[in-house]
Amino acid sequence: MAVGMSSPRPARTAAVRAAAEEPAGPAAGPDGLAGGLDPDDLPDGLVVADERGHVICFNTAAARITATSRADAIGRPLDAVLPLEDLKGKRWWPLTDPYGGLATRNGQPERNLLLPGGREVLVSARYVREHPTGPVRRVVVCLRGTEARRRTERSHAELIATVAHELRSPLTSVKGFTATLLAKWERFTDDQKRLMLETVDADAGRVTRLIAELLDISRIDSGRLELRRQPVDISAAVARHIQALITGGQAAERFLVRTRGPLPDLWADPDKVDQVLGNLLENAVRHGEGTVTIEIAPAAAPGGCDEMGTAVTVSDEGPGIPEESMSRVFTRFWRGSKRGGTGLGLYIVKGIVEAHGGTITVDRGPRGGAEFRFILPVAMPACLV
């Protein structure tokens, strides 16, 4: 009959286990559950059937997911309240048979099943017995909607599509130029060879950066982003990035740096701070217009404590970011314009800043362009305090 939890989430497990193991009796409430547990407090759908297979608990989330009212569910047979089918159209309860199946079974793992009308739900269950091979006294079914899983699957699909698209162009270029050079090396002048090899080098660098972005995303999503903290001179780091942009062809007068000090000592990962600064400055140059202003100043550290941190604000004079897009700036694949890019940079920037215990925000700048501001706490190692 029902379906069991193979690897349940800890919070949900505790609640469902309490519901499953609470004995029915005089102290039981209107849904057959005793003690202090309120099934309606659970975020997932909870359906409990007694030893006869009749529903004795049907919480609010279950009513929402199944579009069945509690009054229509309580007291009815479990297979009538939840007429589930697998993705092949086979009725689920006769296949699993919790009350009459193997006495060693204690549940069914979570899987996708269908409610009437083709609505997809994630279903898992536990069979409660008084002793390991005894008769089933209670079947506890957990229901979840598939929206979160679908969003994750769409995000993964978008990531794969983006990576495939971004890799195709540089790799096609690398393959084409190397094949041409190998086949017709003698026909080209030294200047032509140098131009082709410089193009190959630039495209290889582009692939390397994309792979680095993917590794960063993986570490941020899994909470495994490692920080190697050491003293960081944030003013020198900003000057270094501006000089690199000027060397790359930007006009020196386009950049204005304001430093309000004295700045507190900053302990952070210098490579990661460089990554944040490089991304924000490149965005301002590529997508913004006019003067790019960088302001460095002390600021209250995030978290409401009395410590000081360092705030860096990068603003431009371009068209800015539409108000309706502000909430999506730091999400994956958001692009402020059609001027290229993977749409992953600002997502990584936010992950790096937050890994340092800092915060980052976006707003409209004083001259109409975009304004990004991040604050990093001092984060001095305890052994040095």
C-alpha angles and dihedrals in degrees: 000000000000134000129251137216116256098178108003125186111260097239093047092044094057093049095045092045090053090050092047098048100040104108119236113240146112092315093056118117128230091288094048095257123119134195126042098315116118108195090205089066091066116100092215131060113270122196121175126188126192128229090283093054095251120137114251099166129039115163131203094261091053090051090051095047096045098034088230122126121235091240090057092049107044113093096010126113114276094234090053094049092045107031092182126180130186122239090270092058096254117141109254104212097057089049096053100030098186096185098045103027131093112327091222095063117105100180148313128275121246115277143154115273134168131241122203111296092035095279108160121223136172109239131189132162148184128216111218116209130175089228130010098268099025127113120288110265097180139009115210114197124191120201128195133176118242097226096101092047091047091051090051092048091049090049091052091047091050090049092052092047092048093048092047091050095046093047096046097066100049094039091051089052093047092048093047097049096043092048090049093049093048093049100041107021095139094052096064129079121234091256091053091048091049092051092051093046092048089052091050090049092050093049091047088053089052091054091048091053092050092051089049089052091051091051090049091051091050092051094045093049092048095042091242100119104137120215123200101198122204135143111299126197098210094186092055090047091054091048090051093054093046091051090051090053092048090050088051091059107277118133114254092224090061091076126071120184122194120186121188112190174275089021120205118245109273124211112192143124103284094204092052092046088051089052091053094047094044093052096047094046093046090050091050092050096042101040102023134065139218123013119001108215121200117190122189118191143147114265140174109279116248118263100054095272125138094247123109127236138181123264123201119191122192117188137165138190099241129115091287128213120307113251092240091056098051094093092053100047095100096043125102118279096009110149122189093203142358093263096113132263132125097259089236101099100084091043088057092044091055091048092051094047093048091047086060090053091254137122135232129197138179127214142149112287125235090257095045101266131107119292122199119188127183129180123203122194120231090249095184111180112262091237089064098045 
